[in-house]
């Protein structure tokens, strides 16, 4: 046993002297192995991952910035609409007070918007009645739609008056109908208005990007009332 240990010790000394003669040390060999560069394929893979990660981060930043800007725009529009509705109401109250003070009567402007509801079926009805109800999009019993009032639509309403009933909705009525029971018509599909994206994708080209814009366009009978009204599914 002692001879084996002595032989191993002598062999270790010989190897150490040989390594020192060639200028190779254990620590130096370890350093060289540790600083060996990785293969080129590994470097390319790491670079691709880093670039992809940077692109994703930049995209997320752009999306967040866009959403923040969109929210600020929607809030600004909502505040503007609230101010417009209040100013209109104050103007009506002021005109009524002035008329009462001078002993006159204030006459409201003619309504421009009506909400029409179908109350009767058309079994064995005249084809003209069917055509008018189809134009008004009143395909089912107890369905309702917004209608822009002018000379042409008033003639149509009078011709189908036994089958419908209609009234002039207030701002609150329009808001409750659209907010609570509003659905959009997306490629023939009935889609709930749970997100402003639904409105923006369909009516964004008309500067209607949120539900508040839709309510304002319907209530004020704006320039793009037809597109906004046809976007709404019949109630």
GUKOL-717952 format. One line per field, with one value per residue (C-alpha): residue number from 1; residue in three letters; z, y, x. Coordinates in nm, 3 decimals, m for minus. Layout:
<sites>
seba <- [NUM	...]
semi <- [ALA	...]
c3 <- [Z	...]
c2 <- [Y	...]
c1 <- [X	...]
</sites>
This chain:
<sites>
seba <- [1	2	3	4	5	6	7	8	9	10	11	12	13	14	15	16	17	18	19	20	21	22	23	24	25	26	27	28	29	30	31	32	33	34	35	36	37	38	39	40	41	42	43	44	45	46	47	48	49	50	51	52	53	54	55	56	57	58	59	60	61	62	63	64	65	66	67	68	69	70	71	72	73	74	75	76	77	78	79	80	81	82	83	84	85	86	87	88	89	90	91	92	93	94	95	96	97	98	99	100	101	102	103	104	105	106	107	108	109	110	111	112	113	114	115	116	117	118	119	120	121	122	123	124	125	126	127	128	129	130	131	132	133	134	135	136	137	138	139	140	141	142	143	144	145	146	147	148	149	150	151	152	153	154	155	156	157	158	159	160	161	162	163	164	165	166	167	168	169	170	171	172	173	174	175	176	177	178	179	180	181	182	183	184	185	186	187	188	189	190	191	192	193	194	195	196	197	198	199	200	201	202	203	204	205	206	207	208	209	210	211	212	213	214	215	216	217	218	219	220	221	222	223	224	225	226	227	228	229	230	231	232	233	234	235]
semi <- [UNK	UNK	UNK	UNK	UNK	UNK	UNK	UNK	UNK	UNK	UNK	UNK	UNK	UNK	UNK	UNK	UNK	UNK	UNK	UNK	UNK	UNK	UNK	UNK	UNK	UNK	UNK	UNK	UNK	UNK	UNK	UNK	UNK	UNK	UNK	UNK	UNK	UNK	UNK	UNK	UNK	UNK	UNK	UNK	UNK	UNK	UNK	UNK	UNK	UNK	UNK	UNK	UNK	UNK	UNK	UNK	UNK	UNK	UNK	UNK	UNK	UNK	UNK	UNK	UNK	UNK	UNK	UNK	UNK	UNK	UNK	UNK	UNK	UNK	UNK	UNK	UNK	UNK	UNK	UNK	UNK	UNK	UNK	UNK	UNK	UNK	UNK	UNK	UNK	UNK	UNK	UNK	UNK	UNK	UNK	UNK	UNK	UNK	UNK	UNK	UNK	UNK	UNK	UNK	UNK	UNK	UNK	UNK	UNK	UNK	UNK	UNK	UNK	UNK	UNK	UNK	UNK	UNK	UNK	UNK	UNK	UNK	UNK	UNK	UNK	UNK	UNK	UNK	UNK	UNK	UNK	UNK	UNK	UNK	UNK	UNK	UNK	UNK	UNK	UNK	UNK	UNK	UNK	UNK	UNK	UNK	UNK	UNK	UNK	UNK	UNK	UNK	UNK	UNK	UNK	UNK	UNK	UNK	UNK	UNK	UNK	UNK	UNK	UNK	UNK	UNK	UNK	UNK	UNK	UNK	UNK	UNK	UNK	UNK	UNK	UNK	UNK	UNK	UNK	UNK	UNK	UNK	UNK	UNK	UNK	UNK	UNK	UNK	UNK	UNK	UNK	UNK	UNK	UNK	UNK	UNK	UNK	UNK	UNK	UNK	UNK	UNK	UNK	UNK	UNK	UNK	UNK	UNK	UNK	UNK	UNK	UNK	UNK	UNK	UNK	UNK	UNK	UNK	UNK	UNK	UNK	UNK	UNK	UNK	UNK	UNK	UNK	UNK	UNK	UNK	UNK	UNK	UNK	UNK	UNK]
c3 <- [0.000	0.091	m0.243	m0.433	m0.253	m0.307	m0.678	m0.723	m0.545	m0.773	m1.082	m0.971	m0.922	m1.270	m1.432	m1.243	m1.352	m1.713	m1.713	m1.560	m1.821	m2.102	m1.928	m1.849	m1.506	m1.363	m1.297	m1.637	m1.809	m1.624	m1.728	m2.091	m2.083	m1.914	m2.172	m2.473	m2.701	m2.772	m3.124	m3.384	m3.403	m3.030	m3.067	m3.355	m3.153	m2.855	m3.079	m3.240	m2.902	m2.783	m3.096	m3.067	m2.703	m2.786	m3.062	m2.824	m2.561	m2.817	m2.947	m2.595	m2.527	m2.848	m2.765	m2.413	m2.548	m2.809	m2.552	m2.314	m2.590	m2.693	m2.335	m2.296	m2.625	m2.517	m2.178	m2.343	m2.582	m2.299	m2.103	m2.415	m2.474	m2.112	m2.138	m2.468	m2.321	m2.014	m2.220	m2.441	m2.140	m1.976	m2.301	m2.317	m1.953	m2.011	m2.321	m2.135	m1.851	m2.092	m2.274	m1.948	m1.830	m2.142	m2.139	m2.437	m2.492	m2.574	m2.846	m2.856	m3.180	m3.391	m3.292	m3.528	m3.374	m3.306	m3.159	m3.345	m3.207	m3.402	m3.214	m3.466	m3.708	m4.080	m4.163	m4.472	m4.484	m4.788	m4.961	m4.932	m4.553	m4.555	m4.768	m4.542	m4.226	m4.397	m4.482	m4.119	m4.015	m3.805	m3.900	m3.572	m3.337	m3.048	m3.209	m3.206	m3.403	m3.413	m3.708	m3.839	m3.878	m4.204	m4.460	m4.623	m4.302	m4.165	m4.476	m4.425	m4.057	m4.134	m4.390	m4.134	m3.831	m3.737	m3.699	m3.503	m3.220	m3.179	m2.957	m2.916	m2.688	m2.444	m2.391	m2.091	m2.293	m2.575	m2.331	m2.144	m2.466	m2.610	m2.286	m2.147	m2.452	m2.738	m2.981	m3.289	m3.633	m3.729	m4.060	m3.981	m3.627	m3.312	m3.102	m2.757	m2.712	m2.427	m2.568	m2.761	m3.009	m3.150	m3.231	m3.356	m3.596	m3.764	m3.739	m3.686	m4.039	m3.938	m3.625	m3.402	m3.181	m2.861	m2.727	m2.618	m2.980	m3.088	m2.836	m2.941	m3.312	m3.258	m3.019	m3.220	m3.555	m3.683	m4.026	m4.006	m3.839	m4.109	m4.063	m3.683	m3.682	m3.921	m3.706	m3.413	m3.406	m3.373	m3.006]
c2 <- [0.000	0.242	0.166	0.251	0.584	0.664	0.581	0.804	1.088	1.051	1.042	1.358	1.538	1.434	1.561	1.890	1.946	1.865	2.113	2.383	2.323	2.378	2.692	2.544	2.585	2.456	2.799	2.927	2.627	2.690	3.055	2.962	2.717	2.974	3.247	3.024	3.206	3.029	2.906	3.152	2.987	3.045	3.410	3.456	3.289	3.516	3.823	3.722	3.672	4.010	4.185	4.012	4.111	4.472	4.479	4.341	4.601	4.881	4.751	4.735	5.090	5.213	5.032	5.177	5.524	5.489	5.366	5.648	5.907	5.749	5.755	6.119	6.201	6.016	6.188	6.525	6.455	6.338	6.657	6.863	6.684	6.731	7.101	7.121	6.947	7.173	7.488	7.383	7.314	7.645	7.827	7.676	7.767	8.122	8.168	8.038	8.284	8.572	8.478	8.456	8.789	8.973	8.795	8.571	8.196	8.003	7.741	7.454	7.376	7.099	6.760	6.609	6.263	6.002	5.655	5.424	5.094	4.835	4.725	4.513	4.231	4.260	3.926	3.972	4.331	4.548	4.500	4.872	4.848	4.561	4.763	5.069	4.863	4.697	5.038	5.140	4.814	4.711	4.345	4.207	4.287	4.521	4.619	4.985	5.213	5.576	5.775	6.114	6.331	6.516	6.550	6.214	6.011	6.177	6.064	5.709	5.709	5.829	5.551	5.280	5.460	5.175	4.939	5.163	5.408	5.671	5.951	6.204	6.070	6.286	6.273	6.043	5.803	5.787	5.725	5.449	5.276	5.271	5.208	4.939	4.778	4.880	4.625	4.682	4.531	4.383	4.195	4.084	3.976	4.120	4.238	4.403	4.750	4.649	4.813	5.131	4.924	4.785	5.138	5.259	4.968	5.030	5.410	5.536	5.678	5.916	6.034	5.824	5.632	5.567	5.514	5.880	5.986	5.746	5.889	6.244	6.164	6.002	6.262	6.564	6.396	6.476	6.462	6.087	5.994	5.740	5.543	5.556	5.454	5.163	5.047	5.007	4.682	4.743	4.751]
c1 <- [0.000	0.283	0.450	0.129	0.090	0.456	0.426	0.121	0.298	0.600	0.373	0.192	0.526	0.642	0.318	0.342	0.701	0.612	0.321	0.540	0.809	0.555	0.425	0.082	m0.071	m0.398	m0.538	m0.431	m0.593	m0.918	m0.918	m0.867	m1.154	m1.380	m1.309	m1.370	m1.621	m1.956	m2.038	m2.163	m2.505	m2.554	m2.458	m2.705	m2.981	m2.916	m2.913	m3.244	m3.408	m3.284	m3.415	m3.754	m3.780	m3.695	m3.961	m4.225	m4.142	m4.157	m4.493	m4.637	m4.522	m4.685	m5.011	m5.020	m4.946	m5.222	m5.476	m5.388	m5.430	m5.761	m5.894	m5.800	m5.976	m6.292	m6.299	m6.253	m6.542	m6.766	m6.703	m6.772	m7.104	m7.214	m7.140	m7.331	m7.639	m7.636	m7.600	m7.890	m8.111	m8.017	m8.092	m8.442	m8.511	m8.389	m8.605	m8.911	m8.852	m8.809	m9.129	m9.320	m9.180	m9.300	m9.637	m9.565	m9.545	m9.233	m9.286	m9.040	m8.864	m9.008	m8.863	m8.610	m8.595	m8.862	m8.857	m9.096	m9.228	m9.423	m9.737	m9.929	m9.865	m9.927	m10.085	m10.298	m10.175	m10.119	m9.781	m9.715	m9.737	m9.491	m9.251	m9.269	m9.215	m8.920	m8.775	m8.814	m8.640	m8.940	m8.929	m9.064	m9.349	m9.258	m8.927	m8.822	m8.592	m8.485	m8.620	m8.511	m8.821	m8.868	m9.144	m9.073	m9.056	m9.370	m9.561	m9.436	m9.531	m9.883	m9.930	m9.845	m9.988	m10.229	m9.931	m9.692	m9.667	m9.399	m9.282	m9.003	m8.726	m8.534	m8.160	m8.204	m8.420	m8.166	m7.881	m8.066	m8.171	m7.819	m7.629	m7.860	m8.018	m7.790	m7.646	m7.437	m7.483	m7.145	m7.169	m7.521	m7.430	m7.590	m7.296	m7.338	m7.187	m6.956	m6.646	m6.573	m6.372	m6.696	m6.811	m6.472	m6.420	m6.755	m6.796	m6.442	m6.432	m6.714	m6.527	m6.757	m6.515	m6.710	m7.062	m7.080	m7.023	m7.298	m7.545	m7.459	m7.498	m7.839	m7.981	m7.868	m7.951	m7.605	m7.453	m7.389	m7.717	m7.801	m7.477	m7.501	m7.867	m7.814	m7.524	m7.764	m7.958	m8.337	m8.436]
</sites>
